[in-house]
Amino acid sequence: MADGPILNEAAADFDAGSLKVLVIDDQSHVRNWVRTVLANAGVVQVTEAADGGQAFAAVTRPGAWFDLILCDLRMPERDGIETIRAFAALGLESAIAIMSGEEERVVETAGLLAELQGLRILGTVAKPLTREKLEALFSKMREVATHRPADAGMAPESDLMNAFIHDELQLVYQPKISLRTGRFAGVESLVRWKHPALGLFHPGSFVPLMEGSEDLSASLTEFSLRESIACVGRWRKAGRELRVAINLSARAFDRLDLPERVNAMCLEHRVEPDCITLELTETHVARDAVRLIDVATRLRLKGFTLSIDDFGTGQSGLSKLQRLPFNELKIDRQFVNGCSQSTTQRSVVEASLALARSLKMVSVAEGVQDRPDWDLLGRLGCDVVQGYFIARPMSEEGLEAWTTQWTLRES
């Protein structure tokens, strides 16, 4: 169950020298001017893009992060509106300001459109950029960093059923990469709740509440399976392969007919079972061992991959893990993130990888945030990685564009 930090700490501390800025404009003299204004304000980490295509390549580079993006509207090939749409599909969390010479109503409408798509819009800037206009943007960035809550808290229980009744749940997809080949290895599907009044909730704010109810937990399982498998089916129909990992609660394994239900969905969408991985968090593994082994074994017999998620955070013993028919082990992010700098974390990661190899399980490390951790995991022989160093969770539309860009970069 992977996700990552929401706000770069550099924006909160607001040391201009640490800020990373992307300037998108098709005119070189405008980019040069903006770079000069930024330099006079102490901002030296500036990346330029002459169009939306170059901007997309910049934000999808491994490890890429921008605290602020200044985006023009009128550009060849891919204009500012198309670029903003692509950023929204990627789930980009950078602060964005529209910098344009278009008439005021057009610029304001573009800003509204970006905000409606969930982007962090600071506002609009009429060309040319000046030190005063830049300081106004910085002031808004400070305000957002100061007032943004560290944790949105739990979602209102009284609205949980409405999430299903009014189709307020949605899936996003986080890419996974094979360390041996560098190739795209599939995705993990992650649920979000777009509350009509309170905004976007991440899983930690509502999934535990839903899993406390048998009916809501069943509905969540049905939604996650149905939407994830349908996505794989759409990719297959378009001639592209997609492998997806789906988070399931322990309650899902209480249903003896789970193998038949998942298989029926695959048949409906013409999806091969080996394209589907079902993830069960280790902390839930021991709730009903007999029923779990029954259901899990039958899922394996039907060709599905089974993964122990968040490995290392639960209490299950090694002997118990050896008896389970799981064929993938997922190392929790609390051990992966920073493992190249921590002897303790590295030891846990090494032990987990050794266990996976001894049990002939595929190893997956989640929460990879930087190049040193990526490099270490490669040296240690980890099979697959995911995390913000590679990409953030994104929409299906964003995933299609991202995979194309990744393939071009790796070719």
Secondary structure per residue as TSV (DSSP state, phi and psi in degrees):
chain	resnum	aa	ss	phi	psi
A	1	M	-	360.0	93.7
A	2	A	-	-107.7	144.8
A	3	D	-	-157.9	-163.4
A	4	G	-	-160.7	-177.8
A	5	P	-	-63.7	151.4
A	6	I	S	-95.0	-39.6
A	7	L	S	-125.8	129.5
A	8	N	-	-64.4	130.5
A	9	E	H	-64.2	-22.9
A	10	A	H	-60.8	-35.4
A	11	A	H	-68.1	-35.6
A	12	A	H	-72.3	-43.6
A	13	D	H	-72.4	-31.9
A	14	F	T	59.2	52.6
A	15	D	-	-89.4	112.4
A	16	A	G	-55.3	-34.9
A	17	G	G	-65.9	-21.6
A	18	S	G	-95.4	-9.3
A	19	L	-	-69.5	140.5
A	20	K	E	-112.0	124.1
A	21	V	E	-123.8	137.2
A	22	L	E	-111.1	125.7
A	23	V	E	-110.2	120.2
A	24	I	E	-115.4	111.0
A	25	D	-	-161.2	139.6
A	26	D	S	-80.0	-10.9
A	27	Q	-	-100.8	122.6
A	28	S	H	-65.1	-35.8
A	29	H	H	-67.7	-30.6
A	30	V	H	-68.8	-44.4
A	31	R	H	-61.8	-41.1
A	32	N	H	-63.1	-41.2
A	33	W	H	-64.6	-45.0
A	34	V	H	-62.5	-41.6
A	35	R	H	-60.3	-38.8
A	36	T	H	-65.2	-44.8
A	37	V	H	-61.2	-42.8
A	38	L	H	-64.2	-42.3
A	39	A	H	-62.9	-39.5
A	40	N	H	-65.8	-22.4
A	41	A	T	-92.8	2.2
A	42	G	T	94.5	4.6
A	43	V	-	-91.8	117.1
A	44	V	-	-116.0	-15.1
A	45	Q	E	-93.4	86.5
A	46	V	E	-122.1	131.2
A	47	T	E	-113.6	137.8
A	48	E	E	-108.9	146.1
A	49	A	E	-137.8	130.9
A	50	A	S	-86.2	-10.5
A	51	D	S	-161.7	177.9
A	52	G	H	-64.1	-32.0
A	53	G	H	-65.4	-45.2
A	54	Q	H	-64.8	-36.1
A	55	A	H	-64.7	-41.8
A	56	F	H	-62.7	-42.0
A	57	A	H	-62.4	-37.3
A	58	A	H	-67.6	-43.6
A	59	V	H	-77.8	-15.6
A	60	T	T	-100.9	3.1
A	61	R	S	-63.1	144.1
A	62	P	T	-55.1	129.2
A	63	G	T	80.7	1.2
A	64	A	-	-67.2	137.0
A	65	W	-	-151.3	134.2
A	66	F	-	-126.4	128.6
A	67	D	S	-73.0	-32.6
A	68	L	E	-142.3	135.3
A	69	I	E	-121.0	124.2
A	70	L	E	-104.0	115.5
A	71	C	E	-122.3	126.1
A	72	D	-	-77.2	166.2
A	73	L	S	-104.1	-50.1
A	74	R	-	-87.0	103.5
A	75	M	-	-142.1	150.7
A	76	P	S	-72.5	167.5
A	77	E	S	64.9	-74.2
A	78	R	S	-127.7	111.1
A	79	D	-	-78.2	-178.7
A	80	G	H	-63.9	-36.3
A	81	I	H	-65.6	-44.2
A	82	E	H	-63.9	-37.9
A	83	T	H	-65.2	-43.9
A	84	I	H	-62.0	-41.1
A	85	R	H	-61.6	-41.0
A	86	A	H	-66.0	-39.6
A	87	F	H	-62.1	-42.2
A	88	A	H	-64.7	-40.7
A	89	A	H	-64.0	-30.7
A	90	L	H	-77.7	-11.9
A	91	G	T	73.4	30.9
A	92	L	-	-62.1	137.8
A	93	E	-	-114.2	9.2
A	94	S	S	-69.0	153.9
A	95	A	E	-75.0	136.9
A	96	I	E	-126.8	136.8
A	97	A	E	-126.9	133.8
A	98	I	E	-86.7	122.8
A	99	M	E	-115.8	108.3
A	100	S	E	-150.5	158.1
A	101	G	-	-103.2	7.9
A	102	E	S	-68.9	166.7
A	103	E	-	-64.3	153.5
A	104	E	H	-55.7	-43.0
A	105	R	H	-66.3	-36.6
A	106	V	H	-64.9	-44.6
A	107	V	H	-65.3	-43.8
A	108	E	H	-63.6	-39.4
A	109	T	H	-64.6	-40.1
A	110	A	H	-62.0	-40.5
A	111	G	H	-64.2	-41.1
A	112	L	H	-62.8	-42.9
A	113	L	H	-59.4	-44.3
A	114	A	H	-62.9	-41.5
A	115	E	H	-65.3	-40.5
A	116	L	H	-64.7	-24.6
A	117	Q	T	-88.6	5.7
A	118	G	T	92.5	8.5
A	119	L	-	-83.4	156.8
A	120	R	E	-88.0	87.1
A	121	I	E	-89.1	123.6
A	122	L	E	-82.3	-28.0
A	123	G	E	145.8	-161.8
A	124	T	E	-122.4	151.7
A	125	V	E	-130.1	122.8
A	126	A	E	-77.8	134.3
A	127	K	S	-67.1	147.0
A	128	P	S	-84.6	155.4
A	129	L	-	-68.9	136.7
A	130	T	-	-125.2	169.0
A	131	R	H	-60.5	-37.9
A	132	E	H	-65.8	-43.5
A	133	K	H	-65.8	-38.5
A	134	L	H	-65.4	-41.9
A	135	E	H	-62.4	-34.0
A	136	A	H	-64.5	-39.2
A	137	L	H	-66.7	-43.2
A	138	F	H	-60.1	-39.2
A	139	S	H	-61.7	-40.9
A	140	K	H	-67.4	-37.2
A	141	M	H	-63.6	-41.6
A	142	R	H	-62.7	-41.3
A	143	E	H	-63.6	-43.5
A	144	V	H	-63.8	-44.0
A	145	A	H	-64.7	-34.9
A	146	T	H	-74.4	-39.8
A	147	H	H	-96.7	-9.1
A	148	R	S	-71.4	123.3
A	149	P	-	-67.9	144.4
A	150	A	S	-68.4	-29.7
A	151	D	-	-143.3	124.8
A	152	A	-	-70.4	-9.8
A	153	G	-	80.9	-178.5
A	154	M	-	-80.2	146.4
A	155	A	-	-70.8	156.4
A	156	P	-	-68.0	122.9
A	157	E	G	-60.3	-32.0
A	158	S	G	-65.6	-18.3
A	159	D	G	-101.3	-0.1
A	160	L	H	-58.1	-44.0
A	161	M	H	-64.6	-32.7
A	162	N	H	-62.8	-26.7
A	163	A	H	-57.5	-33.6
A	164	F	H	-89.6	-41.4
A	165	I	H	-61.8	-40.7
A	166	H	T	-103.4	15.0
A	167	D	T	53.6	49.4
A	168	E	-	-92.3	-9.1
A	169	L	E	-83.8	148.6
A	170	Q	E	-147.1	157.5
A	171	L	E	-107.7	142.9
A	172	V	E	-122.1	163.0
A	173	Y	E	-130.1	127.0
A	174	Q	E	-106.4	122.9
A	175	P	E	-66.0	151.9
A	176	K	E	-124.3	144.1
A	177	I	E	-125.9	137.5
A	178	S	E	-75.6	124.1
A	179	L	T	-70.5	-30.2
A	180	R	T	-70.3	-40.3
A	181	T	T	-107.0	-19.5
A	182	G	-	76.6	7.9
A	183	R	-	-90.9	155.4
A	184	F	E	-60.4	126.6
A	185	A	E	-114.5	5.1
A	186	G	E	124.7	-165.7
A	187	V	E	-141.4	163.2
A	188	E	E	-109.6	130.1
A	189	S	E	-87.9	135.2
A	190	L	E	-129.1	135.9
A	191	V	E	-89.6	143.9
A	192	R	E	-129.0	152.7
A	193	W	E	-119.1	113.6
A	194	K	E	-92.0	89.5
A	195	H	E	-71.3	133.0
A	196	P	T	-63.5	-25.7
A	197	A	T	-110.3	-32.5
A	198	L	T	-103.8	-3.1
A	199	G	E	88.3	-157.2
A	200	L	E	-87.1	127.3
A	201	F	E	-107.1	136.3
A	202	H	-	-87.8	165.6
A	203	P	G	-52.9	-40.3
A	204	G	G	-61.6	-18.0
A	205	S	G	-88.4	-15.3
A	206	F	T	-142.1	-25.3
A	207	V	H	-61.3	-44.4
A	208	P	H	-58.5	-35.7
A	209	L	H	-67.2	-42.9
A	210	M	H	-65.7	-37.9
A	211	E	H	-71.2	-13.8
A	212	G	T	-77.6	-10.3
A	213	S	S	-115.9	130.3
A	214	E	H	-61.0	-43.3
A	215	D	H	-68.8	-45.7
A	216	L	H	-67.3	-38.3
A	217	S	H	-62.7	-41.5
A	218	A	H	-63.8	-40.3
A	219	S	H	-65.9	-39.5
A	220	L	H	-66.1	-42.2
A	221	T	H	-60.3	-46.3
A	222	E	H	-60.3	-44.8
A	223	F	H	-62.5	-48.8
A	224	S	H	-62.5	-44.1
A	225	L	H	-65.9	-48.8
A	226	R	H	-61.9	-48.9
A	227	E	H	-70.0	-39.0
A	228	S	H	-66.0	-46.5
A	229	I	H	-68.2	-36.1
A	230	A	H	-62.6	-38.2
A	231	C	H	-62.2	-46.0
A	232	V	H	-59.6	-39.5
A	233	G	H	-63.1	-39.9
A	234	R	H	-65.1	-40.0
A	235	W	H	-65.3	-41.3
A	236	R	H	-62.4	-42.0
A	237	K	H	-62.7	-31.1
A	238	A	T	-85.8	2.5
A	239	G	T	84.7	20.3
A	240	R	-	-123.5	139.8
A	241	E	-	-89.2	138.6
A	242	L	-	-140.5	131.2
A	243	R	-	-110.8	133.3
A	244	V	E	-128.4	137.3
A	245	A	E	-102.8	134.3
A	246	I	E	-122.4	127.5
A	247	N	E	-77.0	129.3
A	248	L	E	-123.6	144.7
A	249	S	-	-81.6	165.2
A	250	A	G	-61.4	-30.4
A	251	R	G	-59.5	-32.3
A	252	A	G	-61.2	-33.6
A	253	F	G	-81.8	-2.3
A	254	D	G	-76.7	-17.5
A	255	R	-	-89.3	114.3
A	256	L	T	-66.6	-18.1
A	257	D	T	-92.6	9.2
A	258	L	H	-55.3	-45.3
A	259	P	H	-57.6	-41.3
A	260	E	H	-67.5	-38.9
A	261	R	H	-66.0	-45.7
A	262	V	H	-66.9	-39.7
A	263	N	H	-64.8	-38.4
A	264	A	H	-63.7	-39.5
A	265	M	H	-63.9	-40.3
A	266	C	H	-64.4	-41.8
A	267	L	H	-63.6	-39.9
A	268	E	H	-60.6	-39.6
A	269	H	T	-102.4	9.5
A	270	R	T	56.2	48.4
A	271	V	-	-109.9	132.7
A	272	E	-	-74.8	138.2
A	273	P	G	-55.6	-31.7
A	274	D	G	-72.4	-2.6
A	275	C	G	-87.3	-6.7
A	276	I	E	-115.0	125.5
A	277	T	E	-112.8	131.2
A	278	L	E	-107.1	121.5
A	279	E	E	-101.8	130.7
A	280	L	E	-122.7	124.7
A	281	T	E	-63.7	137.3
A	282	E	G	-58.5	-34.4
A	283	T	G	-63.5	-16.9
A	284	H	G	-101.8	-3.8
A	285	V	T	-60.7	-37.2
A	286	A	T	-93.1	11.8
A	287	R	T	-63.5	-45.0
A	288	D	T	-146.2	85.5
A	289	A	H	-61.5	-41.0
A	290	V	H	-64.7	-50.1
A	291	R	H	-66.0	-38.8
A	292	L	H	-60.5	-46.9
A	293	I	H	-64.5	-38.4
A	294	D	H	-58.2	-55.8
A	295	V	H	-67.0	-43.8
A	296	A	H	-62.5	-41.7
A	297	T	H	-64.3	-40.0
A	298	R	H	-70.3	-31.9
A	299	L	H	-65.0	-42.1
A	300	R	H	-63.0	-39.5
A	301	L	H	-62.8	-29.1
A	302	K	T	-85.5	-2.9
A	303	G	T	101.2	5.5
A	304	F	-	-81.9	150.2
A	305	T	E	-89.9	138.1
A	306	L	E	-119.1	132.8
A	307	S	E	-123.0	137.4
A	308	I	E	-89.2	110.9
A	309	D	E	-87.0	155.8
A	310	D	E	53.4	40.7
A	311	F	E	-61.2	139.0
A	312	G	T	101.3	-9.1
A	313	T	S	-100.7	-11.1
A	314	G	S	-101.9	-167.7
A	315	Q	-	-113.8	6.6
A	316	S	-	-72.3	135.2
A	317	G	-	-78.0	163.6
A	318	L	H	-65.1	-36.4
A	319	S	H	-63.8	-35.5
A	320	K	H	-68.7	-39.9
A	321	L	H	-64.5	-36.0
A	322	Q	H	-64.2	-27.6
A	323	R	H	-84.3	-13.0
A	324	L	S	-85.5	143.6
A	325	P	-	-85.8	37.6
A	326	F	-	-85.4	146.5
A	327	N	-	-123.2	14.0
A	328	E	E	-142.3	138.4
A	329	L	E	-120.7	123.3
A	330	K	E	-110.0	117.7
A	331	I	E	-83.5	130.0
A	332	D	-	-67.0	149.1
A	333	R	H	-62.4	-27.7
A	334	Q	H	-65.8	-20.8
A	335	F	H	-96.5	-28.1
A	336	V	H	-80.3	-46.8
A	337	N	T	-68.1	108.5
A	338	G	T	94.8	9.3
A	339	C	T	-64.4	-23.9
A	340	S	T	-73.7	-15.8
A	341	Q	T	-108.0	-14.3
A	342	S	-	-116.0	121.5
A	343	T	H	-62.9	-40.6
A	344	T	H	-63.9	-49.1
A	345	Q	H	-62.3	-41.9
A	346	R	H	-60.5	-39.8
A	347	S	H	-62.2	-41.3
A	348	V	H	-65.2	-43.1
A	349	V	H	-63.2	-45.5
A	350	E	H	-60.8	-42.5
A	351	A	H	-65.1	-40.0
A	352	S	H	-65.7	-41.9
A	353	L	H	-66.3	-39.4
A	354	A	H	-63.1	-41.0
A	355	L	H	-63.2	-44.5
A	356	A	H	-59.6	-42.8
A	357	R	H	-65.1	-41.6
A	358	S	H	-66.7	-29.9
A	359	L	T	-95.3	6.3
A	360	K	T	56.8	43.5
A	361	M	-	-106.8	148.2
A	362	V	E	-73.0	134.2
A	363	S	E	-100.8	134.1
A	364	V	E	-128.5	127.2
A	365	A	E	-106.8	123.3
A	366	E	-	-106.7	155.7
A	367	G	-	84.8	26.3
A	368	V	-	-74.0	118.3
A	369	Q	-	-109.3	-19.6
A	370	D	S	-149.9	168.8
A	371	R	H	-61.7	-42.2
A	372	P	H	-58.6	-39.5
A	373	D	H	-67.6	-42.2
A	374	W	H	-55.9	-49.5
A	375	D	H	-62.7	-43.0
A	376	L	H	-63.1	-45.3
A	377	L	H	-60.5	-35.9
A	378	G	H	-64.5	-43.8
A	379	R	H	-66.0	-32.9
A	380	L	H	-81.0	-7.8
A	381	G	T	89.1	22.9
A	382	C	-	-66.1	143.2
A	383	D	-	-81.4	-51.0
A	384	V	E	-134.6	145.2
A	385	V	E	-132.9	156.4
A	386	Q	-	-149.5	159.7
A	387	G	S	150.2	176.9
A	388	Y	T	-66.4	-20.5
A	389	F	T	-62.4	-30.8
A	390	I	T	-91.4	-57.9
A	391	A	-	-171.5	153.3
A	392	R	-	-85.1	162.2
A	393	P	-	-59.0	140.3
A	394	M	B	-143.4	168.0
A	395	S	-	-72.1	169.1
A	396	E	H	-61.8	-40.1
A	397	E	H	-61.4	-44.2
A	398	G	H	-64.3	-37.1
A	399	L	H	-63.4	-40.3
A	400	E	H	-60.1	-44.7
A	401	A	H	-69.1	-39.5
A	402	W	H	-63.9	-45.1
A	403	T	H	-63.4	-37.0
A	404	T	H	-62.6	-45.0
A	405	Q	H	-65.2	-41.5
A	406	W	H	-63.6	-41.6
A	407	T	H	-64.2	-40.7
A	408	L	H	-63.8	-39.3
A	409	R	H	-68.4	-36.4
A	410	E	H	-82.8	-17.5
A	411	S	-	-78.5	360.0
